[in-house]
């Protein structure tokens, strides 16, 4: 008779994660009604939290499959075309500032992140980080070490290309020097030299 296999870490984490999401949604509904927060905003928050819970449930119940094809390259949008506006705030800890008491409700989730089972799940499946990091950002929780993104090394600056050698500059003309003497005009053939008459000295 074989001994029963130990349950996977994800199987033990899912009930606690689901209970936290349900408690958080109930707290948001109660405090939102007291503070007269718009109903459509509350619904958007609920949908966001329940989508994260559904993704986490699929993650821990579905065994990871090997990729048959390489991952797709991330598509970058041109700088001149901004994307559609996000319906929810995106600042760090925005839900804790919008709904008072959220930090106390999130205490079980904070403790769940520090368990060895959660650390093993994060190390085994990178998809767990893509679910838990946005939730930590929404609640204002600093991710634990296994959940943090690795820092990318800084790229060394490219070596400077040597500047091309410029041709030697021509020497400027010497304007301060005297111009060269004019050459003597050649004497025409058969011409006699003109001698001007000399003045006689008075007696």
Buried (B, 14 or more C-beta within 10 A) or exposed (E): EEEEEEEBBBEBBBEBBBEBBEBBBEBBBEBBEEEEBEEEBBEEBBEBBEEBBEEBBEBBEEEEEEEEEEEEEEEEEEEEEEEEEEEEBEEBBBBBEBBEEBBEBBEBBBEBBEBEBBBBBBEEBEBBBEBBBEBBBBBBBEBBEBBEEEEEEEEEEEEEEEEEEEEEEEEEEEEEEEEEEEEEEEEEEEEEEEEEEEEEEEE
